[in-house]
């Protein structure tokens, strides 16, 4: 599920948005980790 969602986000973004994607991914991952703990 998580990998599929990440792939979907990557394919929808343009290459110049990779840095924003990285920032958003790390923030989302942190929130996800906080939620499951």
DOMARKE-286225 format. One record per residue: residue number from 0; chain; x, y, z of N, C-alpha, C in turn. Coordinates in nm, 4 decimals, decimal comma. Example, Ala and Ser with C-alpha at 12.3 -4.5 7.8 and 13.67 -1.06 7.14 Angstrom:
  num  cadena       npx       npy       npz      capx      capy      capz       cpx       cpy       cpz
    0       A    1,3190   -0,5690    0,7800    1,2300   -0,4500    0,7800    1,3200   -0,3300    0,7800
    1       A    1,2850   -0,2250    0,7080    1,3670   -0,1060    0,7140    1,2900    0,0030    0,7870
//
This chain:
  num  cadena       npx       npy       npz      capx      capy      capz       cpx       cpy       cpz
    0       A    0,0825   -0,1202    0,0000    0,0000    0,0000    0,0000    0,0860    0,1253    0,0000
    1       A    0,1791    0,1313    0,0938    0,2619    0,2517    0,1055    0,3485    0,2723   -0,0190
    2       A    0,4081    0,1619   -0,0693    0,4933    0,1741   -0,1881    0,4115    0,2153   -0,3094
    3       A    0,2910    0,1604   -0,3226    0,2057    0,1960   -0,4352    0,1708    0,3442   -0,4317
    4       A    0,1402    0,3943   -0,3128    0,1056    0,5356   -0,2984    0,2244    0,6233   -0,3357
    5       A    0,3435    0,5846   -0,2913    0,4637    0,6614   -0,3221    0,4884    0,6641   -0,4724
    6       A    0,4757    0,5493   -0,5385    0,4955    0,5433   -0,6838    0,3961    0,6333   -0,7549
    7       A    0,2715    0,6315   -0,7094    0,1687    0,7150   -0,7711    0,2057    0,8624   -0,7597
    8       A    0,2509    0,9038   -0,6423    0,2900    1,0431   -0,6223    0,4071    1,0805   -0,7117
    9       A    0,5042    0,9911   -0,7225    0,6227    1,0194   -0,8036    0,5843    1,0372   -0,9496
   10       A    0,4996    0,9493   -1,0013    0,4628    0,9563   -1,1426    0,3806    1,0805   -1,1752
   11       A    0,3105    1,1338   -1,0764    0,2270    1,2509   -1,1016    0,3066    1,3817   -1,0970
   12       A    0,4252    1,3783   -1,0385    0,5041    1,5004   -1,0241    0,6062    1,5158   -1,1367
   13       A    0,6394    1,6396   -1,1651    0,7431    1,6686   -1,2630    0,8795    1,6596   -1,1957
   14       A    0,9865    1,6373   -1,2740    1,1209    1,6228   -1,2158    1,1623    1,7395   -1,1264
   15       A    1,1219    1,8597   -1,1601    1,1634    1,9750   -1,0788    1,0955    1,9751   -0,9427
   16       A    0,9958    1,8898   -0,9257    0,9260    1,8821   -0,7977    0,9841    1,7747   -0,7066
   17       A    1,0945    1,7130   -0,7492    1,1507    1,6032   -0,6704    1,1904    1,6465   -0,5297
   18       A    1,2442    1,7678   -0,5161    1,2846    1,8137   -0,3833    1,1627    1,8316   -0,2937
   19       A    1,0564    1,8878   -0,3496    0,9329    1,9033   -0,2728    0,8772    1,7675   -0,2355
   20       A    0,8850    1,6733   -0,3288    0,8371    1,5379   -0,3010    0,9162    1,4773   -0,1869
   21       A    1,0475    1,4961   -0,1902    1,1326    1,4410   -0,0852    1,0946    1,4996    0,0503
   22       A    1,0767    1,6306    0,0550    1,0385    1,6958    0,1808    0,9023    1,6457    0,2282
   23       A    0,8072    1,6391    0,1365    0,6722    1,5952    0,1723    0,6730    1,4500    0,2156
   24       A    0,7532    1,3680    0,1477    0,7598    1,2260    0,1813    0,8153    1,2059    0,3217
   25       A    0,9227    1,2760    0,3523    0,9832    1,2597    0,4850    0,8892    1,3095    0,5947
   26       A    0,8179    1,4180    0,5674    0,7231    1,4686    0,6665    0,6076    1,3705    0,6841
   27       A    0,5556    1,3198    0,5731    0,4454    1,2234    0,5798    0,4896    1,0965    0,6503
   28       A    0,6137    1,0550    0,6236    0,6662    0,9340    0,6863    0,6771    0,9539    0,8385
   29       A    0,7210    1,0740    0,8788    0,7325    1,1037    1,0221    0,5945    1,0983    1,0879
   30       A    0,4954    1,1608    1,0237    0,3590    1,1601    1,0768    0,3075    1,0171    1,0849
   31       A    0,3343    0,9392    0,9806    0,2914    0,7985    0,9780    0,3534    0,7216    1,0936
   32       A    0,4814    0,7416    1,1155    0,5499    0,6729    1,2251    0,4928    0,7140    1,3605
   33       A    0,4603    0,8414    1,3762    0,4026    0,8881    1,5021    0,2650    0,8254    1,5247
   34       A    0,1915    0,8069    1,4156    0,0555    0,7535    1,4250    0,0546    0,6082    1,4696
   35       A    0,1489    0,5293    1,4188    0,1466    0,3857    1,4485    0,2137    0,3526    1,5803
   36       A    0,2807    0,4480    1,6408    0,3498    0,4198    1,7668    0,2569    0,4394    1,8862
//
